[in-house]
Amino acid sequence: MSGLIVLAIYVGIFVAAFIIISRIASRTTRDYTSLKTVTFGDESAVRPNRAAGIISILTIFLLWGMFTGSSLLPSFLHAPGPFIGETSFDYTAEANGQSDTATVTVIVHPREENPTLDEPAGGDGFAKNDIISVAQWRSKLVPWDKNDDISKSDGSQVTAINGQSVNPGDTVNVTGGSVTISDKGTPNFKPYNGWQMEPLYLPAPETVVDRTIKLASEGFRGTSLYGHLGWSLFRVVAGFLLGAIVGIPLGYAMGLSNWFRGWFDPIVEFMRPVPPLALIPLVIIWAGIGEVGKIILLFLAALWIMAIAARAGVSGVNISKVHAAYSLGASKWQIMRYVIIPNSLPEIFTGARVAMGVCWGTVVAAELVAAEKGAGMMIMVASKFQNTDIVLLGIILIGIIGFGIDMLMRMAEKYLVPWKGRG
């Protein structure tokens, strides 16, 4: 239910922001793109809207804060939280042809607290009043007959909650929560959870920020936070460069030679759909669990992508350019140097971006297996101890670094291949 609410809010913000920004832009912007007769399907007319990007990021953090009760947001923006406080409900017990009603007082408290309970007032009949405590987001069976004159073993059973008749499996909503009768006839009180996420599953943004500051100063398992990220980045770069060094010449050979294409095409096309994670057990058997094994895994993750990208780049060269170069007296090496390589670079850069993303995702999984340093190891160890804030921190840092790598590669492509998309 909470997921549907989050999705509805997200879609609502998206639609509202689109309408508002579009109307503002249509009144204030008069650029060349807006004057084009045909823009649909024209890549040159589509550029990232900076306002949309900023609003998108702010929306994600807004939803994160709303559904975690973040102190960074004013309370009126918080989603309804879990019930905390005192509530009560009545139960009716029947035994030996007689019935009696007693009250159960429930103290719902934060998980980190352990309140002291007072003795409840007794009762006039055989059913006596009870008091229990339960942590928020948890439930608890009520020992209703523990202090009754006639216990469940003597034939007493609960027949109603707040005057509503119940049978095993029935649920009755009460103030602050609900009461469900178990299969053995015991009331189980569950406080109202609200729409907010439990910190065990999704901590608030400020909790993750505090943990980041702490890890940046103290480190994690004997290694600094920057050390963990540095090791992951080193493995990715090493594996990617090895994959590019072997894959690009292999792709060129497959694109220029029928023999190379026929020899290596079955191997490349066979390995391409195999997920790198499926190779982890084999790599461990071959190279062990050290750094060599991890780099070999990343090498294999990048190799096939770079080979296919280079092959596609060569195959996509406009043949008229090759004929024009030959007609001007160019040698085969000059054709390669001035025609094939420049025209294949856009495909190679696209493949490099894909390969780097695959390597960055693979290294995290590789570090889950017997690694002493790295972002993946940090996430794995934290998950074992249910340190969700460290897990989220690792995921966020991995995403930021991956995004930064992709942006650097885009900048390099724009600088080194300015002719991309210009025929």
LUMMI-889998 format. One record per residue (C-alpha): residue in one letter; residue number from 1; x, y, z. Coordinates in Angstrom, 2 decimals, padded with zeros to 5 digits, m for minus. Layout:
<vexmis>
VEXMI   type   seq         u         v         w
VEXMI      a   NUM         X         Y         Z
...
</vexmis>
This chain:
<vexmis>
VEXMI   type   seq         u         v         w
VEXMI      m     1    000.00    000.00    000.00
VEXMI      s     2    002.80    002.42    000.93
VEXMI      g     3    004.54    001.63   m002.37
VEXMI      l     4    001.44    002.63   m004.34
VEXMI      i     5    001.20    005.86   m002.37
VEXMI      v     6    004.86    006.68   m003.07
VEXMI      l     7    004.35    005.95   m006.77
VEXMI      a     8    001.22    008.11   m006.90
VEXMI      i     9    003.02    011.04   m005.25
VEXMI      y    10    005.99    010.64   m007.58
VEXMI      v    11    003.79    010.59   m010.68
VEXMI      g    12    001.84    013.59   m009.38
VEXMI      i    13    005.00    015.63   m008.84
VEXMI      f    14    006.28    014.63   m012.29
VEXMI      v    15    003.09    015.72   m014.04
VEXMI      a    16    002.75    018.95   m012.06
VEXMI      a    17    006.41    019.91   m012.60
VEXMI      f    18    006.17    019.14   m016.32
VEXMI      i    19    003.10    021.33   m016.77
VEXMI      i    20    004.52    024.23   m014.74
VEXMI      i    21    008.02    024.18   m016.27
VEXMI      s    22    006.64    023.74   m019.79
VEXMI      r    23    004.37    026.76   m019.44
VEXMI      i    24    007.14    028.90   m017.98
VEXMI      a    25    009.56    027.83   m020.71
VEXMI      s    26    007.05    028.47   m023.49
VEXMI      r    27    006.63    032.07   m022.30
VEXMI      t    28    010.26    032.89   m021.59
VEXMI      t    29    012.30    030.86   m024.10
VEXMI      r    30    012.68    031.63   m027.79
VEXMI      d    31    015.52    029.43   m029.11
VEXMI      y    32    016.26    027.79   m032.42
VEXMI      t    33    015.04    024.38   m031.29
VEXMI      s    34    011.62    025.74   m030.41
VEXMI      l    35    011.31    027.14   m033.96
VEXMI      k    36    012.03    023.86   m035.73
VEXMI      t    37    009.27    022.51   m037.90
VEXMI      v    38    010.13    018.89   m037.04
VEXMI      t    39    011.52    017.99   m033.61
VEXMI      f    40    010.02    014.57   m032.95
VEXMI      g    41    012.68    011.95   m033.66
VEXMI      d    42    015.38    014.59   m034.13
VEXMI      e    43    018.14    013.75   m031.62
VEXMI      s    44    019.64    017.22   m031.95
VEXMI      a    45    016.39    018.68   m030.60
VEXMI      v    46    016.41    016.56   m027.43
VEXMI      r    47    018.65    017.75   m024.60
VEXMI      p    48    018.39    017.05   m020.86
VEXMI      n    49    016.17    019.60   m019.19
VEXMI      r    50    018.22    020.86   m016.24
VEXMI      a    51    015.14    021.93   m014.31
VEXMI      a    52    013.65    018.46   m014.73
VEXMI      g    53    016.88    016.88   m013.49
VEXMI      i    54    017.01    019.06   m010.39
VEXMI      i    55    013.34    018.52   m009.58
VEXMI      s    56    013.75    014.77   m010.11
VEXMI      i    57    016.58    014.54   m007.58
VEXMI      l    58    014.76    016.77   m005.08
VEXMI      t    59    011.61    014.65   m005.48
VEXMI      i    60    013.49    011.47   m004.62
VEXMI      f    61    014.94    013.04   m001.49
VEXMI      l    62    011.55    014.52   m000.61
VEXMI      l    63    009.89    011.10   m000.80
VEXMI      w    64    012.77    009.57    001.15
VEXMI      g    65    012.37    012.13    003.91
VEXMI      m    66    008.56    011.98    003.91
VEXMI      f    67    008.40    008.22    004.38
VEXMI      t    68    011.16    008.03    006.97
VEXMI      g    69    010.05    010.91    009.19
VEXMI      s    70    013.23    012.85    008.46
VEXMI      s    71    014.04    015.76    010.75
VEXMI      l    72    015.25    017.63    007.66
VEXMI      l    73    011.63    018.15    006.61
VEXMI      p    74    008.92    020.04    008.50
VEXMI      s    75    006.55    017.71    010.31
VEXMI      f    76    003.57    018.63    008.11
VEXMI      l    77    005.34    016.97    005.16
VEXMI      h    78    005.84    013.69    007.00
VEXMI      a    79    003.73    010.71    005.99
VEXMI      p    80    001.61    009.31    008.85
VEXMI      g    81    003.97    007.58    011.22
VEXMI      p    82    003.55    004.52    013.43
VEXMI      f    83    001.40    004.75    016.53
VEXMI      i    84    003.30    005.52    019.74
VEXMI      g    85    001.63    005.92    023.10
VEXMI      e    86   m000.95    004.21    025.29
VEXMI      t    87   m004.09    002.48    024.12
VEXMI      s    88   m006.39   m000.26    025.36
VEXMI      f    89   m009.03   m002.75    024.32
VEXMI      d    90   m011.50   m005.01    026.11
VEXMI      y    91   m011.74   m008.74    025.74
VEXMI      t    92   m014.60   m010.96    026.78
VEXMI      a    93   m013.79   m014.42    028.11
VEXMI      e    94   m016.20   m017.31    028.63
VEXMI      a    95   m015.60   m020.25    030.95
VEXMI      n    96   m017.88   m022.86    032.51
VEXMI      g    97   m021.01   m021.13    031.31
VEXMI      q    98   m020.07   m017.68    032.62
VEXMI      s    99   m018.49   m014.69    030.91
VEXMI      d   100   m016.51   m011.69    032.07
VEXMI      t   101   m014.82   m008.67    030.48
VEXMI      a   102   m011.40   m007.24    031.26
VEXMI      t   103   m009.24   m004.47    029.84
VEXMI      v   104   m005.81   m004.82    028.28
VEXMI      t   105   m003.67   m001.68    028.43
VEXMI      v   106   m001.02   m001.49    025.69
VEXMI      i   107    002.06    000.73    025.80
VEXMI      v   108    003.53    001.19    022.31
VEXMI      h   109    007.08    002.49    022.57
VEXMI      p   110    010.06    003.18    020.27
VEXMI      r   111    012.27    000.17    019.65
VEXMI      e   112    015.22    001.59    021.54
VEXMI      e   113    013.18    002.09    024.72
VEXMI      n   114    012.08   m000.46    027.33
VEXMI      p   115    009.36    001.11    029.51
VEXMI      t   116    008.59   m000.01    033.05
VEXMI      l   117    005.02   m001.29    033.41
VEXMI      d   118    002.81   m000.67    036.44
VEXMI      e   119    000.63   m003.38    037.87
VEXMI      p   120   m002.86   m003.12    036.36
VEXMI      a   121   m005.94   m002.83    038.52
VEXMI      g   122   m007.66   m006.18    039.06
VEXMI      g   123   m011.23   m006.97    038.12
VEXMI      d   124   m014.49   m007.91    039.77
VEXMI      g   125   m014.93   m011.22    037.91
VEXMI      f   126   m012.64   m014.09    036.99
VEXMI      a   127   m011.08   m012.08    034.11
VEXMI      k   128   m008.45   m009.63    035.32
VEXMI      n   129   m007.05   m006.53    033.63
VEXMI      d   130   m003.67   m006.81    031.90
VEXMI      i   131   m000.92   m004.47    030.70
VEXMI      i   132    001.69   m005.14    028.02
VEXMI      s   133    004.30   m003.20    026.10
VEXMI      v   134    005.13   m003.59    022.42
VEXMI      a   135    007.69   m001.84    020.25
VEXMI      q   136    006.50    000.14    017.24
VEXMI      w   137    006.38   m001.87    013.99
VEXMI      r   138    006.16   m005.06    016.06
VEXMI      s   139    003.33   m007.22    017.40
VEXMI      k   140    002.86   m009.16    020.61
VEXMI      l   141    000.69   m011.95    021.92
VEXMI      v   142   m001.36   m010.92    024.97
VEXMI      p   143   m001.04   m013.30    027.93
VEXMI      w   144   m004.66   m012.56    028.80
VEXMI      d   145   m005.21   m015.56    031.11
VEXMI      k   146   m001.96   m015.29    033.01
VEXMI      n   147   m003.57   m013.59    036.01
VEXMI      d   148   m007.19   m014.71    035.45
VEXMI      d   149   m008.90   m016.88    038.02
VEXMI      i   150   m009.87   m019.29    035.22
VEXMI      s   151   m007.10   m019.84    032.70
VEXMI      k   152   m007.24   m021.12    029.14
VEXMI      s   153   m006.16   m024.56    030.32
VEXMI      d   154   m009.24   m024.61    032.56
VEXMI      g   155   m011.54   m024.00    029.62
VEXMI      s   156   m011.57   m020.20    029.38
VEXMI      q   157   m011.52   m018.67    025.89
VEXMI      v   158   m011.76   m015.23    024.32
VEXMI      t   159   m015.07   m014.74    022.52
VEXMI      a   160   m015.16   m011.00    021.83
VEXMI      i   161   m012.91   m007.97    021.41
VEXMI      n   162   m014.49   m004.61    022.29
VEXMI      g   163   m017.86   m006.33    022.17
VEXMI      q   164   m017.33   m007.80    018.70
VEXMI      s   165   m017.56   m011.59    018.51
VEXMI      v   166   m014.38   m013.25    017.27
VEXMI      n   167   m013.09   m016.64    016.26
VEXMI      p   168   m009.52   m017.82    015.58
VEXMI      g   169   m008.15   m015.89    012.61
VEXMI      d   170   m010.47   m012.88    013.01
VEXMI      t   171   m009.07   m009.35    013.24
VEXMI      v   172   m010.65   m006.41    015.04
VEXMI      n   173   m009.46   m002.82    014.58
VEXMI      v   174   m008.94   m001.00    017.86
VEXMI      t   175   m007.55    002.39    018.78
VEXMI      g   176   m003.91    002.55    017.73
VEXMI      g   177   m003.79   m000.84    016.04
VEXMI      s   178   m005.56   m004.15    015.56
VEXMI      v   179   m006.12   m007.38    017.48
VEXMI      t   180   m005.98   m010.74    015.71
VEXMI      i   181   m007.03   m013.97    017.36
VEXMI      s   182   m004.40   m016.64    016.78
VEXMI      d   183   m005.16   m020.25    015.89
VEXMI      k   184   m004.88   m021.12    019.58
VEXMI      g   185   m007.26   m018.36    020.64
VEXMI      t   186   m004.71   m015.84    021.93
VEXMI      p   187   m005.17   m012.14    021.08
VEXMI      n   188   m002.23   m010.68    019.14
VEXMI      f   189   m001.94   m006.89    019.24
VEXMI      k   190   m000.29   m005.12    016.33
VEXMI      p   191    000.12   m001.34    016.53
VEXMI      y   192   m000.71    000.87    013.55
VEXMI      n   193    002.39    001.02    011.35
VEXMI      g   194    001.48    004.15    009.42
VEXMI      w   195    003.02    004.86    006.02
VEXMI      q   196    006.56    005.47    007.16
VEXMI      m   197    009.27    002.86    006.64
VEXMI      e   198    010.93    001.19    009.58
VEXMI      p   199    014.55    002.41    010.00
VEXMI      l   200    015.72   m001.19    009.75
VEXMI      y   201    014.55   m001.19    006.13
VEXMI      l   202    015.01    002.47    005.18
VEXMI      p   203    016.83    004.87    007.54
VEXMI      a   204    016.29    008.62    007.27
VEXMI      p   205    018.64    010.72    005.10
VEXMI      e   206    020.28    012.36    008.13
VEXMI      t   207    021.11    008.92    009.53
VEXMI      v   208    022.97    008.06    006.34
VEXMI      v   209    024.75    011.44    006.40
VEXMI      d   210    025.86    010.91    010.01
VEXMI      r   211    027.12    007.45    009.15
VEXMI      t   212    029.02    008.88    006.16
VEXMI      i   213    030.79    011.42    008.34
VEXMI      k   214    031.63    008.74    010.89
VEXMI      l   215    033.02    006.32    008.30
VEXMI      a   216    034.97    009.10    006.58
VEXMI      s   217    036.78    009.82    009.86
VEXMI      e   218    036.96    006.33    011.42
VEXMI      g   219    036.93    004.01    008.42
VEXMI      f   220    035.34    000.58    008.18
VEXMI      r   221    037.04   m002.64    009.30
VEXMI      g   222    040.49   m001.13    009.37
VEXMI      t   223    040.28    000.67    006.02
VEXMI      s   224    039.17    004.22    005.32
VEXMI      l   225    036.05    004.87    003.29
VEXMI      y   226    038.18    006.34    000.53
VEXMI      g   227    040.35    003.23    000.64
VEXMI      h   228    037.36    000.94    000.05
VEXMI      l   229    036.15    003.06   m002.87
VEXMI      g   230    039.68    003.35   m004.23
VEXMI      w   231    040.17   m000.41   m004.30
VEXMI      s   232    036.89   m000.89   m006.14
VEXMI      l   233    037.79    001.81   m008.65
VEXMI      f   234    041.25    000.32   m009.19
VEXMI      r   235    039.81   m003.11   m009.95
VEXMI      v   236    037.29   m001.66   m012.37
VEXMI      v   237    039.82    000.47   m014.27
VEXMI      a   238    042.34   m002.38   m014.46
VEXMI      g   239    039.78   m004.90   m015.71
VEXMI      f   240    038.26   m002.42   m018.18
VEXMI      l   241    041.61   m001.38   m019.65
VEXMI      l   242    042.67   m005.00   m020.13
VEXMI      g   243    039.33   m005.75   m021.75
VEXMI      a   244    039.65   m002.74   m024.05
VEXMI      i   245    043.26   m003.52   m024.97
VEXMI      v   246    042.29   m007.02   m026.09
VEXMI      g   247    038.69   m006.41   m027.20
VEXMI      i   248    039.18   m003.44   m029.52
VEXMI      p   249    041.86   m005.08   m031.74
VEXMI      l   250    039.79   m008.27   m031.73
VEXMI      g   251    036.73   m006.32   m032.85
VEXMI      y   252    038.72   m004.57   m035.59
VEXMI      a   253    040.03   m007.93   m036.81
VEXMI      m   254    036.51   m009.37   m036.86
VEXMI      g   255    035.25   m006.36   m038.78
VEXMI      l   256    038.03   m006.41   m041.38
VEXMI      s   257    038.74   m010.10   m041.91
VEXMI      n   258    036.31   m012.85   m042.91
VEXMI      w   259    038.62   m015.44   m041.34
VEXMI      f   260    038.80   m013.63   m037.99
VEXMI      r   261    035.05   m013.01   m038.11
VEXMI      g   262    034.31   m016.68   m038.75
VEXMI      w   263    036.82   m017.88   m036.13
VEXMI      f   264    035.91   m015.59   m033.24
VEXMI      d   265    032.26   m014.79   m033.93
VEXMI      p   266    030.93   m018.02   m032.35
VEXMI      i   267    033.06   m017.45   m029.24
VEXMI      v   268    032.07   m013.80   m028.84
VEXMI      e   269    028.38   m014.42   m029.48
VEXMI      f   270    028.44   m017.38   m027.08
VEXMI      m   271    030.06   m015.44   m024.24
VEXMI      r   272    028.21   m012.17   m024.77
VEXMI      p   273    024.90   m013.26   m023.17
VEXMI      v   274    026.62   m015.04   m020.26
VEXMI      p   275    026.30   m012.79   m017.16
VEXMI      p   276    029.69   m011.99   m015.62
VEXMI      l   277    028.36   m013.08   m012.23
VEXMI      a   278    027.88   m016.61   m013.60
VEXMI      l   279    031.65   m016.76   m014.14
VEXMI      i   280    032.53   m016.06   m010.49
VEXMI      p   281    032.71   m019.74   m009.39
VEXMI      l   282    034.85   m020.64   m012.41
VEXMI      v   283    037.19   m017.67   m011.91
VEXMI      i   284    037.60   m018.58   m008.24
VEXMI      i   285    038.57   m022.14   m009.23
VEXMI      w   286    041.03   m020.85   m011.83
VEXMI      a   287    042.58   m017.84   m010.10
VEXMI      g   288    041.50   m018.01   m006.47
VEXMI      i   289    039.82   m015.31   m004.43
VEXMI      g   290    042.61   m012.73   m004.63
VEXMI      e   291    042.97   m009.61   m006.71
VEXMI      v   292    043.94   m011.51   m009.85
VEXMI      g   293    040.64   m013.38   m009.88
VEXMI      k   294    038.62   m010.19   m009.49
VEXMI      i   295    040.50   m008.41   m012.29
VEXMI      i   296    040.12   m011.44   m014.59
VEXMI      l   297    036.37   m011.38   m013.94
VEXMI      l   298    036.19   m007.69   m014.84
VEXMI      f   299    038.39   m008.28   m017.88
VEXMI      l   300    035.93   m010.89   m019.13
VEXMI      a   301    033.01   m008.56   m018.39
VEXMI      a   302    034.51   m005.81   m020.60
VEXMI      l   303    036.15   m007.97   m023.28
VEXMI      w   304    033.08   m009.08   m025.22
VEXMI      i   305    031.36   m005.70   m025.06
VEXMI      m   306    034.42   m003.88   m026.40
VEXMI      a   307    034.93   m006.47   m029.14
VEXMI      i   308    031.33   m006.18   m030.32
VEXMI      a   309    031.48   m002.37   m030.17
VEXMI      a   310    034.66   m002.25   m032.27
VEXMI      r   311    033.26   m004.78   m034.74
VEXMI      a   312    030.06   m002.75   m035.07
VEXMI      g   313    032.09    000.43   m035.52
VEXMI      v   314    034.09   m001.04   m038.40
VEXMI      s   315    031.02   m002.57   m040.03
VEXMI      g   316    029.19    000.74   m039.80
VEXMI      v   317    031.77    002.79   m041.72
VEXMI      n   318    030.20    004.34   m044.78
VEXMI      i   319    031.66    002.49   m047.77
VEXMI      s   320    031.54    005.64   m049.90
VEXMI      k   321    034.18    007.18   m047.63
VEXMI      v   322    036.45    004.17   m048.18
VEXMI      h   323    035.98    004.37   m051.96
VEXMI      a   324    036.67    008.10   m051.90
VEXMI      a   325    039.92    007.53   m050.00
VEXMI      y   326    041.00    004.79   m052.41
VEXMI      s   327    040.26    007.04   m055.38
VEXMI      l   328    042.58    009.65   m053.89
VEXMI      g   329    045.39    007.10   m053.72
VEXMI      a   330    045.24    006.19   m050.02
VEXMI      s   331    047.00    003.02   m048.85
VEXMI      k   332    045.36    000.39   m046.67
VEXMI      w   333    047.11    001.77   m043.59
VEXMI      q   334    045.93    005.29   m044.45
VEXMI      i   335    042.38    003.95   m044.91
VEXMI      m   336    042.66    002.38   m041.48
VEXMI      r   337    044.21    005.46   m039.89
VEXMI      y   338    042.10    008.21   m041.41
VEXMI      v   339    038.79    006.54   m042.30
VEXMI      i   340    038.03    003.38   m040.36
VEXMI      i   341    039.37    004.31   m036.91
VEXMI      p   342    037.82    007.82   m036.76
VEXMI      n   343    034.44    006.57   m038.00
VEXMI      s   344    034.41    003.61   m035.59
VEXMI      l   345    035.30    005.65   m032.49
VEXMI      p   346    031.69    006.70   m031.73
VEXMI      e   347    030.63    003.03   m031.49
VEXMI      i   348    033.70    002.20   m029.42
VEXMI      f   349    032.98    005.00   m026.95
VEXMI      t   350    029.38    003.84   m026.63
VEXMI      g   351    030.63    000.32   m025.95
VEXMI      a   352    033.16    001.66   m023.46
VEXMI      r   353    030.43    003.40   m021.49
VEXMI      v   354    028.38    000.19   m021.41
VEXMI      a   355    031.43   m001.91   m020.49
VEXMI      m   356    032.44    000.43   m017.69
VEXMI      g   357    028.92    000.30   m016.26
VEXMI      v   358    028.92   m003.50   m016.40
VEXMI      c   359    032.36   m003.64   m014.77
VEXMI      w   360    031.31   m001.27   m012.02
VEXMI      g   361    028.27   m003.40   m011.26
VEXMI      t   362    030.28   m006.62   m011.48
VEXMI      v   363    033.03   m005.51   m009.11
VEXMI      v   364    030.52   m005.00   m006.31
VEXMI      a   365    029.29   m008.57   m006.76
VEXMI      a   366    032.86   m009.87   m007.03
VEXMI      e   367    033.75   m008.17   m003.76
VEXMI      l   368    030.92   m009.96   m002.01
VEXMI      v   369    033.08   m013.11   m002.24
VEXMI      a   370    035.99   m013.13    000.21
VEXMI      a   371    037.14   m009.53   m000.27
VEXMI      e   372    038.82   m007.61    002.53
VEXMI      k   373    038.49   m004.19    000.91
VEXMI      g   374    036.02   m002.59   m001.44
VEXMI      a   375    032.54   m001.10   m001.60
VEXMI      g   376    030.95   m004.50   m002.20
VEXMI      m   377    032.61   m005.98    000.88
VEXMI      m   378    031.45   m003.02    002.94
VEXMI      i   379    027.85   m003.52    001.81
VEXMI      m   380    027.97   m007.28    002.43
VEXMI      v   381    029.39   m007.03    005.95
VEXMI      a   382    026.96   m004.25    006.85
VEXMI      s   383    023.99   m006.30    005.66
VEXMI      k   384    024.96   m009.18    007.93
VEXMI      f   385    024.69   m006.88    010.94
VEXMI      q   386    021.57   m005.12    009.57
VEXMI      n   387    023.41   m001.80    009.28
VEXMI      t   388    021.06   m000.54    006.59
VEXMI      d   389    022.52    002.96    006.73
VEXMI      i   390    025.93    001.62    005.63
VEXMI      v   391    024.28   m000.44    002.89
VEXMI      l   392    022.47    002.65    001.60
VEXMI      l   393    025.64    004.69    001.87
VEXMI      g   394    027.51    002.13   m000.22
VEXMI      i   395    024.76    002.04   m002.85
VEXMI      i   396    024.66    005.84   m003.08
VEXMI      l   397    028.43    006.16   m003.38
VEXMI      i   398    028.54    003.43   m006.03
VEXMI      g   399    025.85    005.25   m007.99
VEXMI      i   400    027.59    008.62   m007.69
VEXMI      i   401    030.95    007.22   m008.78
VEXMI      g   402    029.35    005.29   m011.65
VEXMI      f   403    027.52    008.42   m012.78
VEXMI      g   404    030.75    010.42   m012.52
VEXMI      i   405    032.63    007.89   m014.62
VEXMI      d   406    029.93    007.99   m017.28
VEXMI      m   407    029.98    011.79   m017.34
VEXMI      l   408    033.78    011.80   m017.74
VEXMI      m   409    033.50    009.36   m020.62
VEXMI      r   410    030.84    011.53   m022.24
VEXMI      m   411    033.12    014.55   m021.94
VEXMI      a   412    036.03    012.58   m023.39
VEXMI      e   413    033.85    011.41   m026.27
VEXMI      k   414    032.66    014.94   m026.95
VEXMI      y   415    036.27    016.20   m026.98
VEXMI      l   416    037.89    013.29   m028.88
VEXMI      v   417    035.06    012.50   m031.29
VEXMI      p   418    033.47    015.85   m032.15
VEXMI      w   419    032.28    014.49   m035.51
VEXMI      k   420    029.87    011.99   m033.93
VEXMI      g   421    026.39    012.28   m035.50
VEXMI      r   422    027.55    014.71   m038.19
VEXMI      g   423    027.90    012.27   m041.07
</vexmis>
